Amino acid sequence: MRRVQLCLLILITASSSVGLKSSSQDSSTPRVHQNFNGGWLFHRQSHGVGELGSFDRESGMAGQVEPRFRQAPLPDYDDSWWQQLNLPHTWNAYDVTDEKPGYWRGIGWYRKHFRLENQYSGKRIFLEFEGVNEVSEFWLNGNRLGDHKGGYTGFEFDITDKAKFGSDENVLTVKVDNLYHDTVPPTVKTDYNFYGGIYRDVWLRVSDPSYISKVHWTTPSVSPESAELQLETTITDATGQQRSLSLVQEVYDPGNQLVFTANSDLRLDPGKTEVVVKNGGLLKSPLLWSPESPHLYRISTSLREGARNLDRVENPLGFRWFKFDPQRGFFLNGKRVQIQGTNWHQSYPGMGNALPNSRHVKDMELIKEMGVNFWRTSHYPHDVATMEASDRLGLMVWNELPINKEIGDPNQYIANVDIMANEMIERDRNHPSVIVWGIAGEVNASKKVSIKVVEAVSKRYHELDPTRPVAMHAPRGDEIEALVDVVGLGVDKETDEKHVKYPMRCFMTAEYSASLMGRGIYGMGPESEDLACQNHEKYLSQLNQRPWMAGGMIWNQFDYDGETYDVVIPHVVAFGVGDVWRIPKEVYYFYQSQWNPKLMVHIVGHWTWPGEEGRTRPVKVYSNANEVELFLNGKSLGTRPGSDYPGLAHPPRVWQVPYQPGTLKAVARSSGKELDHEVKTAGSPHHIALESDVQQLRSGDPESLAYITASVVDQAGTVVPSSHDPITFTSYGPGELLEQSWLGHGKGLTWNVVAGKTVAAFRSTPRTGRAVISAYSPGLVMGRIELQVTAPGRPDEMEYKEKFEVDELP
């Protein structure tokens, strides 16, 4: 059926509607958005490649469908021998960090048997996939739905005409590969892995045949006094019938008060499948979105036929305005804001890249707690949960596609990227946190090809969303730099010269690693934490002294899996300011002292140096307080107001202290407030202490996890920094410990602590009651912790009471 667009432009000025109730006569909507992660079957093919990790460019037999899977798309195919699992899932969760070279790359198969209720007959049925890595193909009941290229953007299929309803079973088959494709970015990469699988959420969506397919907002002008809002809504009609409908747009402020309403009458004529409605208005005294005050509005869009709601969707809305200035840096809401940024990869021990949404949100919260106001989605669009969290927390985002490294046929490459760009921008353009559309950069191609690709991508970004600038990391040449709006380069003499040569070009640092560092390593060696602190201090100082640079982003927030790295821990990229378990390194506290206004104080390192009694040691303290006083065993060693360190808002304090065992304590004082931090000399390892970030889990909720920190401590409870003991985790009761892979232990529940600490993840299961998690290591007293797994109205299945009769007593 030919698609016709009908554009209606209706400008409605917002009245003083604060406190008005929604005009909805019927708040219900037939739209269903149901999680589709449960009850999948999976099997991997026998032949794979990947001994060279992401550098394997030849697929060979690994790219062919093996005989036993050739009938897998058919509904009556026997899949009884396949593994049962729930999504998200990757088949590389463990083999990227083991002792064997490379990680498995090939074809994996997924199937799901499901039924659709009779009440859904006559509706439109969609399957939404948030992320499948990397090239995938889909069948429903033996009918091919289509394919998708690219592992980091979401997509959907309309399955209405191929679905069965009632008692008839539907069978969905998905073929996925994470093989090398030279026209599907990323093609090769040195420092992160191409995890295969359906690693993000899948959703079933059911809607009326006339439904809202898109809502897009823009704010052409914003000020503290008023904000112009423009809304563009696409209505899709699959009935082929004449219908008289109405579209209602309602905007609610952060306090959930209705502040704007727009009504549009629509006429859907037979044969017209799409209607685009444009409307908008002016809002007085908007609450502005910023990192300090991330005020979020909400747009509720309803499609109605008379008094009946046919469909309703909601979108976030934030009022802000911003610009990059080539001489003065970045401005948000009329004020210069230094970009205090970081990069982040989607991986976690034992999960690979198949993280639950709750883990994504926790990572965003840790990033915010450090004082970050801007992060880059290195090197691909991240889970939608991170965008939602960024809106809520006030984290600005550089959202990018993985356009880097090798490029095959440039025309086909650009065609694939064009689809990815549309998927990324359509998904994320309504998030006020998104400031920049990015290009990953570091393209390994000829100059001619690089220019062609970057020019095409930049142009496409601007076509899809002219309201945001295009940025690129390391363009590698003046001609390529000229194709984007913001250039990501490091702090050095060459960038200074470019700024002079191109005074109208905007610059920022898209990534700076500054130093590799292993948590718990000290002594100013090449991988030590103390040297890393010094290097980051110098880099941030230099960055801050260049006001024409918008700021910069650290590489990387957390350590992550990287096949070709073996500097600190094999197959782990150790640039992170936190380790793979999210345990902060010392550098984390440096940035917190510079970026987070909340009062903090932190002593760098530990105070356990056996055999060094009497030797003078430097003691560094990070704090954002006006004054810091240091004590050793209760005796004051004096105060430090902060040394003169150009470019640093709160320079580190340093004391020279003759070492003697005991307690080192730093007391920070500022504006009448006082805060302290202390480190103690540790004795011999004695027992394992367990601490959970939560005490209660929700039964049957795969998003409900506890992260349990295990510390090897002495008898007094002080962490022993020299401990690298192996720990075995066990549990009983409801819930399950998630296995990890660790060198020397393989896949399982045994791995070593690093500098006295590690973290185990524990997930709820459908049972209820008291769960007990234990940690064991030979020669140490076992650690134990209890958690509750609960569900409303359900009893504790672990509860046990002895019963006896009175006459049974002696």
VOGU-3710 file (C-alpha; in Angstrom, 3 decimals, decimal comma):
1> mrrvqlclli> 0,000/0,000/0,000  1,371/3,392/-0,979  2,241/5,581/1,997  0,884/9,134/1,875  1,741/11,884/4,313  -0,742/14,518/5,405  0,786/17,372/7,386  -1,366/19,417/9,749  0,249/22,458/11,369  -1,590/23,622/14,460
11> litasssvgl> 0,042/26,179/16,766  -1,669/26,437/20,132  -0,479/28,793/22,846  -0,287/27,300/26,290  -2,647/28,969/28,718  -2,027/29,217/32,424  -3,037/25,617/32,860  -1,031/24,754/35,970  -3,167/22,524/38,131  -5,596/21,546/35,373
21> ksssqdsstp> -6,498/17,875/35,156  -5,992/15,798/32,072  -8,773/16,101/29,538  -8,760/12,330/29,037  -12,215/10,846/29,413  -10,684/7,388/29,393  -7,221/6,936/30,857  -6,883/3,372/29,605  -5,132/2,441/26,394  -5,141/-0,808/24,423
31> rvhqnfnggw> -1,384/-0,551/23,808  0,471/-3,447/25,448  4,226/-3,337/25,988  5,211/-6,680/27,434  8,676/-7,896/28,332  9,599/-10,800/26,057  12,850/-11,897/27,736  11,681/-15,131/29,323  11,441/-18,679/27,994  13,960/-18,739/25,154
41> lfhrqshgvg> 15,928/-21,675/23,751  19,497/-21,351/22,498  22,186/-23,376/20,794  25,485/-22,407/19,267  26,900/-23,952/16,120  29,927/-26,235/16,414  32,273/-24,362/14,111  33,524/-20,946/15,094  36,489/-18,679/14,690  37,946/-16,051/16,949
51> elgsfdresg> 41,416/-17,169/17,976  42,501/-13,641/17,094  39,505/-12,054/18,802  38,133/-9,126/16,851  41,006/-9,408/14,371  39,700/-12,624/12,777  38,698/-11,431/9,334  37,963/-14,821/7,774  34,813/-16,709/8,733  35,205/-19,903/6,704
61> magqveprfr> 32,942/-22,695/7,956  31,865/-20,523/10,894  29,768/-18,438/8,523  27,849/-21,393/7,080  24,640/-22,854/8,487  25,412/-26,341/9,733  23,143/-29,214/8,610  21,458/-29,721/11,977  20,272/-26,090/11,993  19,043/-25,784/8,401
71> qaplpdydds> 15,462/-26,564/9,410  15,582/-24,389/12,542  13,349/-21,658/11,044  10,509/-24,183/10,584  7,928/-24,329/13,395  8,008/-28,138/13,768  11,809/-28,275/14,104  12,865/-30,359/17,128  14,566/-27,960/19,562  14,149/-30,148/22,665
81> wwqqlnlpht> 17,927/-30,471/22,959  18,554/-26,732/23,060  19,532/-24,840/26,212  16,788/-23,010/28,111  17,581/-19,433/29,084  16,247/-15,942/29,604  17,450/-12,786/27,911  19,619/-10,760/27,909  22,221/-13,320/26,813  25,614/-13,522/25,171
91> wnaydvtdek> 27,628/-16,617/24,348  30,861/-14,751/25,141  30,193/-13,977/28,799  33,145/-16,051/30,022  35,549/-16,768/27,161  36,759/-13,209/26,679  38,795/-13,278/29,910  39,950/-16,890/30,124  43,448/-18,238/29,452  42,739/-19,294/25,873
101> pgywrgigwy> 43,481/-16,853/23,049  40,551/-15,052/21,489  36,861/-15,614/22,023  34,250/-17,573/20,079  32,818/-15,944/16,978  30,236/-17,648/14,822  26,506/-18,342/14,541  24,115/-18,827/17,425  20,428/-19,749/17,209  17,520/-18,663/19,413
111> rkhfrlenqy> 13,939/-19,896/19,446  10,877/-18,920/21,449  7,494/-20,668/21,585  4,622/-18,395/22,580  0,900/-17,838/22,247  -1,051/-14,676/21,559  -4,405/-14,210/23,223  -7,512/-14,114/21,033  -8,168/-10,561/22,234  -5,102/-9,464/20,275
121> sgkriflefe> -6,617/-10,603/16,989  -7,314/-7,545/14,854  -4,585/-5,545/16,568  -1,115/-4,728/15,285  1,590/-6,941/16,769  5,251/-5,928/16,887  8,455/-7,435/18,206  11,002/-4,882/19,412  14,673/-5,804/19,760  16,871/-3,351/21,667
131> gvnevsefwl> 20,134/-4,946/20,563  21,297/-8,111/18,758  24,997/-8,479/18,005  25,915/-8,282/15,236  24,080/-9,527/12,109  20,755/-11,277/12,615  17,918/-12,919/10,679  14,364/-13,618/11,859  11,523/-16,041/11,112  8,055/-16,446/12,593
141> ngnrlgdhkg> 6,255/-19,733/12,013  8,615/-20,460/9,133  7,993/-17,095/7,461  10,980/-14,835/7,107  10,529/-11,486/8,868  13,780/-9,894/7,698  17,287/-9,242/8,890  19,266/-6,582/10,695  22,858/-5,417/10,435  24,551/-3,757/13,387
151> gytgfefdit> 24,685/-4,833/16,996  24,052/-1,623/18,905  20,835/-0,071/17,623  17,276/-1,242/18,149  14,743/-2,294/15,526  11,325/-3,895/15,241  9,204/-6,214/13,086  5,480/-6,036/12,450  4,411/-9,692/12,806  0,660/-9,141/12,544
161> dkakfgsden> 0,141/-10,965/9,254  2,312/-13,933/10,231  1,108/-14,450/13,798  -1,358/-17,009/15,149  -3,873/-16,328/17,913  -5,623/-18,324/20,599  -4,456/-21,867/21,262  -2,190/-21,998/18,203  1,490/-21,777/19,043  3,874/-19,281/17,462
171> vltvkvdnly> 7,533/-20,111/16,982  10,069/-17,319/16,616  13,546/-18,218/15,307  16,532/-15,877/15,384  19,896/-16,539/13,745  22,688/-14,332/15,079  26,356/-14,047/14,225  29,210/-11,963/15,604  31,504/-12,632/12,663  33,614/-10,153/10,748
181> hdtvpptvkt> 31,656/-8,010/8,276  33,754/-5,352/6,592  30,756/-3,103/5,848  29,062/-3,423/9,248  30,809/-1,308/11,879  32,652/-1,947/14,067  34,777/-4,096/11,797  37,812/-4,707/14,008  38,788/-3,246/17,358  41,805/-3,538/19,591
191> dynfyggiyr> 40,339/-2,958/23,009  36,792/-4,273/23,245  35,090/-7,492/22,273  32,254/-8,264/19,876  29,941/-10,206/22,156  27,459/-12,328/20,213  23,826/-12,810/21,118  20,511/-11,163/21,944  22,068/-9,142/24,715  19,422/-6,487/25,338
201> dvwlrvsdps> 15,695/-6,575/26,078  13,058/-7,833/23,671  9,484/-6,534/23,868  6,096/-7,542/22,495  3,990/-4,532/21,525  0,280/-4,687/20,734  -1,624/-1,660/19,474  -4,803/-0,612/17,738  -4,622/-0,696/13,914  -4,490/3,101/14,136
211> yiskvhwttp> -1,570/3,944/16,374  1,062/6,504/17,275  4,286/5,479/15,583  6,498/8,498/16,337  6,556/11,572/18,543  9,383/14,066/18,194  9,835/17,304/20,104  12,080/20,291/19,518  12,482/23,557/21,418  13,442/26,234/18,855
221> svspesaelq> 13,833/28,866/21,560  14,301/28,524/25,320  14,965/31,096/28,008  14,214/31,369/31,736  11,141/33,373/30,780  9,603/31,113/28,132  10,116/28,069/25,960  8,771/27,397/22,492  7,761/23,768/22,061  7,175/22,088/18,712
231> lettitdatg> 5,741/18,576/18,479  5,716/16,352/15,430  3,622/13,197/15,690  3,252/10,434/13,121  0,029/8,411/13,111  0,011/5,128/11,229  -3,266/3,594/10,082  -3,531/-0,017/8,941  -7,321/-0,269/8,714  -7,721/1,130/5,204
241> qqrslslvqe> -10,962/2,695/6,436  -12,185/6,235/6,906  -11,820/7,298/10,549  -12,332/10,543/12,412  -9,853/10,725/15,245  -8,329/13,263/17,589  -4,800/13,668/18,847  -4,252/15,101/22,329  -0,841/16,310/23,465  -0,459/16,966/27,194
251> vydpgnqlvf> 2,705/18,228/28,865  3,230/17,673/32,590  5,855/19,498/34,609  8,290/17,801/37,035  5,632/18,050/39,750  3,185/16,159/37,487  1,002/19,223/36,940  -0,559/19,705/33,508  0,968/22,823/31,923  0,170/22,502/28,231
261> tansdlrldp> -2,485/20,906/26,034  -2,861/20,727/22,250  -5,815/19,080/20,461  -5,890/18,149/16,796  -8,765/16,666/14,815  -7,709/14,087/12,228  -9,431/12,526/9,271  -7,971/9,250/8,066  -9,094/8,527/4,534  -8,991/5,079/2,916
271> gktevvvkng> -5,599/4,352/1,409  -3,753/6,908/3,511  -1,477/5,036/5,878  0,390/7,870/7,592  -0,526/11,251/9,009  2,028/13,712/10,357  0,664/16,231/12,846  2,671/19,303/13,766  1,620/21,448/16,699  3,140/23,365/19,539
281> gllkspllws> 3,031/26,414/21,710  4,727/28,562/24,313  5,348/27,696/27,947  6,006/30,432/30,473  8,832/30,261/33,066  10,037/26,746/32,252  12,102/24,800/34,749  15,401/24,246/32,947  17,198/20,922/32,572  20,858/20,913/33,652
291> pesphlyris> 23,313/18,632/35,486  22,635/20,531/38,717  18,843/20,567/38,271  17,693/17,926/35,772  14,090/19,055/35,608  12,150/16,560/33,507  8,792/17,242/31,927  6,609/14,509/30,444  4,715/14,505/27,152  1,622/12,305/27,075
301> tslregarnl> 0,322/11,764/23,533  -3,120/10,182/23,099  -4,925/9,060/19,958  -8,704/8,951/20,407  -11,814/8,007/18,554  -14,558/9,906/20,278  -14,250/9,197/24,009  -12,253/5,994/23,447  -8,517/5,921/23,731  -6,917/4,061/20,842
311> drvenplgfr> -3,314/4,606/21,846  -1,109/6,569/24,206  2,656/7,036/24,489  4,828/9,085/26,812  8,138/10,832/26,157  10,572/12,785/28,336  10,980/16,496/27,720  13,678/18,830/28,945  13,997/22,555/28,338  17,610/23,643/27,796
321> wfkfdpqrgf> 19,705/25,408/25,218  23,367/24,905/24,499  26,193/25,694/22,122  29,891/25,057/21,565  31,899/28,265/21,240  35,324/28,030/19,519  36,883/30,570/21,888  34,975/30,047/25,134  34,065/26,354/25,268  30,638/24,899/26,033
331> flngkrvqiq> 27,584/26,839/27,148  24,421/25,422/28,703  21,420/27,618/29,440  23,518/30,723/28,789  26,348/29,821/31,183  29,761/28,369/30,453  29,947/24,797/31,736  33,198/22,875/31,829  32,618/19,402/30,447  33,619/16,974/33,194
341> gtnwhqsypg> 33,332/13,783/31,249  34,007/10,097/31,042  33,736/7,166/28,639  32,073/3,878/29,534  31,832/0,353/28,114  28,896/-2,030/28,619  30,482/-5,071/30,266  30,588/-6,718/33,692  32,268/-9,897/35,008  30,185/-12,983/34,310
351> mgnalpnsrh> 27,712/-11,020/32,196  29,783/-9,862/29,243  27,699/-7,145/27,602  24,346/-8,768/28,510  23,709/-6,492/31,465  20,376/-6,056/33,215  18,950/-2,551/33,147  19,532/-2,248/36,887  23,296/-2,637/36,342  23,283/0,074/33,700
361> vkdmelikem> 21,493/2,409/36,110  23,909/1,642/38,963  26,822/2,494/36,678  25,226/5,805/35,757  24,733/6,579/39,447  28,394/5,802/40,211  29,430/8,066/37,355  27,244/10,872/38,674  28,562/10,399/42,221  32,090/11,038/40,958
371> gvnfwrtshy> 30,922/14,440/39,720  30,693/13,690/36,008  28,334/15,912/34,016  28,955/14,489/30,516  29,677/11,000/29,162  30,412/9,454/25,804  28,790/6,218/24,671  32,061/4,712/23,563  31,786/3,434/20,912  28,148/2,662/20,217
381> phdvatmeas> 24,645/3,600/21,337  24,181/2,167/24,812  21,110/0,602/26,359  18,014/2,808/26,512  18,181/2,446/30,312  21,346/4,561/30,300  19,587/7,322/28,366  16,668/7,334/30,794  19,062/7,419/33,755  21,044/10,253/32,150
391> drlglmvwne> 17,859/12,307/31,764  16,988/11,753/35,426  20,478/12,264/36,854  21,507/15,219/34,716  24,245/13,546/32,698  24,848/15,077/29,286  25,592/12,552/26,533  27,775/12,268/23,442  25,889/9,501/21,602  27,877/7,862/18,811
401> lpinkeigdp> 28,035/5,117/16,200  31,056/2,754/15,991  32,486/4,306/12,838  36,162/3,533/13,211  38,978/1,206/12,200  38,692/-0,695/8,906  36,131/0,053/6,204  35,158/-2,311/3,394  33,187/-1,145/0,373  32,455/2,476/1,382
411> nqyianvdim> 29,104/2,678/-0,399  27,723/-0,386/1,353  29,330/0,728/4,605  27,611/4,121/4,354  24,293/2,450/3,487  24,487/0,328/6,643  25,529/3,285/8,772  22,630/5,293/7,366  20,182/2,760/8,829  22,028/2,731/12,143
421> anemierdrn> 21,980/6,525/12,303  18,244/6,579/11,737  17,718/3,960/14,463  19,962/5,755/16,960  18,538/9,212/16,414  14,929/8,084/16,248  15,358/6,246/19,548  17,264/8,919/21,458  16,393/12,343/20,055  13,679/12,871/22,690
431> hpsvivwgia> 16,184/12,544/25,531  17,201/16,003/26,764  20,472/14,501/28,001  21,700/13,909/24,439  23,799/16,881/23,385  25,994/15,531/20,566  25,745/12,941/17,803  29,177/11,413/17,546  31,486/9,513/15,232  33,810/7,128/17,060
441> gevnaskkvs> 36,834/8,154/15,008  40,304/6,699/14,502  39,254/5,531/11,025  41,832/3,247/9,404  41,164/3,908/5,731  42,599/5,958/2,949  42,099/9,696/3,158  39,667/9,591/0,251  37,517/6,883/1,846  37,667/8,498/5,286
451> ikvveavskr> 36,463/11,818/3,926  33,674/10,148/1,973  32,390/8,225/4,983  32,658/11,040/7,537  31,082/13,549/5,168  28,153/11,202/4,476  27,579/10,391/8,148  27,832/14,005/9,284  25,387/15,078/6,594  22,957/12,322/7,571
461> yheldptrpv> 23,113/13,265/11,242  22,286/16,871/10,378  19,395/15,802/8,147  17,889/13,599/10,844  18,423/16,107/13,645  19,588/19,636/12,793  19,247/20,714/16,452  22,408/18,977/17,684  26,052/19,276/16,589  28,133/16,440/15,151
471> amhaprgdei> 31,368/15,541/16,933  34,209/13,172/16,126  37,124/11,783/18,068  40,549/11,874/16,385  39,503/12,820/12,817  43,106/12,466/11,640  43,431/15,413/9,318  42,281/18,999/8,816  39,990/18,091/5,917  38,113/15,565/8,046
481> ealvdvvglg> 37,983/17,918/11,046  36,239/20,474/8,836  33,380/18,027/8,215  32,181/18,012/11,836  31,066/20,664/14,307  33,145/19,608/17,307  36,606/18,057/17,062  37,807/15,640/19,734  41,551/16,003/20,271  43,940/15,684/23,191
491> vdketdekhv> 45,677/18,387/25,168  49,013/18,971/23,460  51,035/21,402/21,380  49,489/20,180/18,115  45,951/20,941/19,314  47,078/24,384/20,517  48,459/25,094/17,059  45,213/23,950/15,426  43,250/26,297/17,667  45,381/29,206/16,466
501> kypmrcfmta> 45,164/28,119/12,837  41,393/27,479/12,931  39,984/29,986/15,445  36,373/29,151/14,506  36,748/25,426/15,103  35,337/23,945/18,337  37,510/21,536/20,325  37,158/19,198/23,260  38,951/16,038/24,385  36,802/13,023/23,561
511> eysaslmgrg> 39,031/10,637/25,494  42,179/10,827/27,578  43,612/7,757/29,248  46,429/9,517/31,144  47,573/6,279/32,785  47,165/2,522/33,052  46,684/1,548/36,679  46,135/-1,591/38,685  44,004/-1,218/41,787  46,170/-1,749/44,864
521> iygmgpesed> 49,512/-1,272/43,080  51,654/1,502/44,615  55,249/2,704/44,465  55,199/5,076/41,453  55,789/2,238/39,005  54,313/2,347/35,463  51,018/0,662/36,495  50,790/2,096/40,010  47,886/4,024/41,422  50,026/6,814/42,849
531> lacqnhekyl> 51,663/7,498/39,475  48,220/7,399/37,830  46,983/10,013/40,291  49,890/12,265/39,397  49,299/11,813/35,659  45,571/12,577/35,923  46,253/15,628/38,059  48,600/16,986/35,390  46,249/16,239/32,516  43,189/17,803/34,129
541> sqlnqrpwma> 45,264/20,843/35,085  46,347/21,330/31,468  42,827/20,778/30,172  41,294/23,289/32,571  43,841/25,941/31,588  42,519/25,975/28,028  39,164/27,797/28,276  38,648/27,504/24,523  38,405/23,723/24,950  34,969/22,623/26,068
551> ggmiwnqfdy> 36,451/20,075/28,479  37,275/16,414/28,244  36,270/12,842/28,938  38,339/10,263/30,787  39,187/6,951/29,185  37,677/4,952/30,899  35,211/4,930/33,778  35,712/1,243/34,596  38,176/-1,425/33,533  36,682/-3,654/30,826
561> dgetydvvip> 37,396/-6,758/28,779  39,953/-6,276/26,019  41,451/-9,312/24,305  44,757/-7,719/23,275  45,620/-6,075/26,595  47,734/-7,773/29,263  49,402/-4,932/31,176  47,874/-5,379/34,645  45,436/-8,295/34,290  45,467/-10,253/31,023
571> hvvafgvgdv> 42,545/-9,412/28,713  41,499/-6,455/30,872  41,929/-2,821/29,808  43,061/-1,131/33,033  42,569/2,557/32,223  39,454/2,666/34,407  39,048/4,914/37,428  37,238/1,906/38,865  37,992/-1,782/38,341  35,787/-4,326/36,561
581> wripkevyyf> 33,763/-4,838/39,761  33,231/-1,056/40,074  35,514/-0,821/43,129  36,949/2,719/42,894  40,631/3,316/42,345  42,371/6,305/43,925  41,860/8,421/40,787  38,091/8,193/41,282  38,464/10,248/44,462  40,693/12,790/42,740
591> yqsqwnpklm> 37,932/13,565/40,264  35,342/13,555/43,009  37,368/16,225/44,821  37,442/18,356/41,640  33,958/17,790/40,271  31,487/16,898/43,021  30,530/19,887/45,220  29,497/17,593/48,082  32,065/17,712/50,911  34,547/14,849/50,617
601> vhivghwtwp> 37,955/13,771/51,913  40,051/10,745/50,973  43,516/9,522/51,947  45,295/8,052/48,941  46,543/4,508/49,465  46,777/2,364/52,600  48,846/2,537/55,795  50,296/-0,988/55,921  54,030/-0,934/55,197  55,694/-3,676/57,280
611> geegrtrpvk> 59,442/-3,286/57,633  59,401/0,414/56,742  59,030/1,831/60,254  60,648/5,258/60,507  60,876/5,757/56,765  59,290/9,007/55,590  56,366/8,446/53,257  54,332/11,023/51,301  50,699/11,059/52,328  48,357/12,576/49,753
621> vysnanevel> 44,816/13,635/50,626  42,089/14,616/48,183  39,397/16,966/49,413  37,241/19,851/48,245  37,259/21,402/51,724  38,823/24,717/52,667  41,068/23,045/55,222  42,327/19,525/55,899  44,112/18,370/59,045  46,030/15,087/59,247
631> flngkslgtr> 46,443/12,960/62,379  48,656/9,957/63,061  47,615/7,903/66,081  45,732/10,898/67,439  48,579/13,411/67,029  48,025/16,308/64,652  50,462/16,609/61,773  49,148/20,042/60,852  46,680/21,485/58,376  47,007/22,046/54,669
641> pgsdypglah> 44,903/24,639/52,801  45,810/23,197/49,395  48,895/23,937/47,356  49,081/26,209/44,339  48,285/23,965/41,358  47,159/25,915/38,274  44,041/24,484/36,690  42,878/22,481/39,705  40,000/23,820/41,780  41,068/21,753/44,795
651> pprvwqvpyq> 44,741/20,777/44,651  45,824/17,691/46,571  47,356/18,075/50,034  50,617/16,274/50,759  52,339/15,555/54,082  55,714/13,886/54,612  55,107/11,387/57,415  57,583/8,995/59,089  55,846/5,654/58,942  54,688/4,010/62,116
661> pgtlkavars> 51,834/1,507/62,404  48,482/2,738/63,616  45,725/5,018/62,368  46,087/7,799/59,828  43,130/10,175/59,859  42,283/13,170/57,662  39,702/15,697/58,839  38,163/18,081/56,280  36,497/21,319/57,401  34,471/23,658/55,222
671> sgkeldhevk> 31,684/26,176/55,935  31,073/24,847/59,415  30,956/21,210/58,273  33,430/18,479/59,154  34,154/15,115/57,558  36,906/12,577/58,135  38,511/9,549/56,490  40,948/7,145/58,110  43,137/4,219/57,130  44,619/1,719/59,559
681> tagsphhial> 47,585/-0,592/59,567  46,378/-4,109/58,815  47,512/-7,231/60,600  47,501/-10,788/59,296  44,520/-11,965/57,216  41,927/-13,404/59,559  38,453/-13,586/58,013  36,287/-12,603/55,061  33,841/-9,745/55,589  30,802/-9,537/53,321
691> esdvqqlrsg> 28,774/-6,407/52,634  25,806/-6,112/50,257  24,603/-2,987/48,517  20,999/-4,070/49,239  19,406/-6,208/51,947  16,278/-7,261/50,088  15,563/-8,590/46,590  12,317/-8,875/44,647  11,381/-12,493/44,054  11,277/-13,506/40,391
701> dpeslayita> 12,596/-10,175/39,134  15,727/-10,681/36,980  16,478/-6,976/37,387  16,827/-7,423/41,150  20,475/-8,085/42,018  22,685/-7,652/45,049  26,376/-6,870/44,634  28,270/-8,333/47,559  31,715/-6,964/48,350  34,033/-9,537/49,910
711> svvdqagtvv> 37,005/-8,165/51,844  39,876/-10,097/53,362  40,386/-8,409/56,752  42,439/-8,807/59,892  40,934/-9,653/63,274  39,945/-6,005/63,829  38,195/-5,759/60,440  40,839/-3,775/58,549  41,237/-4,713/54,885  44,550/-6,448/54,191
721> psshdpitft> 45,832/-4,654/51,058  48,379/-7,350/50,201  45,747/-10,100/50,055  45,146/-11,840/46,746  43,515/-14,959/48,192  41,138/-17,103/46,129  37,569/-17,032/47,437  34,816/-19,520/46,703  31,247/-18,228/46,981  28,319/-20,472/47,876
731> sygpgelleq> 24,667/-19,870/48,696  21,524/-21,602/49,837  17,918/-20,512/49,791  16,270/-18,488/47,009  18,424/-16,629/44,530  21,553/-17,493/42,587  25,164/-16,417/42,498  26,393/-15,426/39,040  29,499/-17,213/37,868  32,566/-15,356/36,681
741> swlghgkglt> 35,695/-16,373/34,796  39,100/-15,752/36,327  42,581/-16,727/35,304  43,608/-19,993/36,945  40,068/-20,829/38,029  38,090/-20,920/34,797  34,348/-20,322/34,848  32,718/-20,699/38,224  32,324/-19,210/41,681  35,993/-19,114/42,671
751> wnvvagktva> 38,276/-16,208/41,889  40,929/-14,107/43,578  40,453/-10,917/45,518  42,513/-7,974/44,264  44,167/-5,842/46,941  41,938/-7,494/49,520  38,583/-6,969/47,754  36,274/-8,429/45,132  32,553/-8,438/44,307  30,057/-11,246/43,688
761> afrstprtgr> 26,698/-10,678/41,999  23,617/-12,409/43,425  20,313/-12,457/41,510  16,822/-13,227/42,743  14,878/-16,302/41,576  11,122/-17,019/41,773  11,353/-18,502/45,301  11,074/-16,485/48,515  12,720/-16,384/51,891  16,086/-16,000/53,547
771> avisayspgl> 19,131/-16,447/51,308  22,537/-17,094/52,851  25,700/-16,297/50,885  29,034/-17,562/52,172  32,617/-16,856/51,131  35,337/-19,403/51,835  39,126/-19,359/51,515  41,502/-21,871/53,119  43,052/-20,498/56,303  40,492/-17,712/56,738
781> vmgrielqvt> 37,353/-17,592/58,835  34,420/-17,908/56,450  32,274/-14,870/55,688  28,496/-15,059/55,669  25,654/-12,656/54,903  21,867/-12,997/54,770  19,510/-11,399/52,264  15,742/-11,537/52,000  14,045/-12,453/48,725  10,444/-11,305/49,053
791> apgrpdemey> 7,174/-11,038/47,134  3,988/-9,286/48,276  1,549/-11,663/49,935  3,859/-14,668/49,782  5,274/-16,381/52,870  8,928/-17,009/53,639  9,556/-20,431/52,098  12,660/-20,856/54,243  10,771/-20,357/57,509  10,929/-23,404/59,780
801> kekfevdelp> 9,393/-23,923/63,206  9,782/-27,045/65,263  6,488/-28,379/66,571  6,045/-30,792/69,490  3,369/-31,852/71,937  3,587/-31,024/75,625  3,549/-34,700/76,640  6,625/-35,294/74,488  8,698/-33,248/76,887  10,803/-35,329/79,319
//
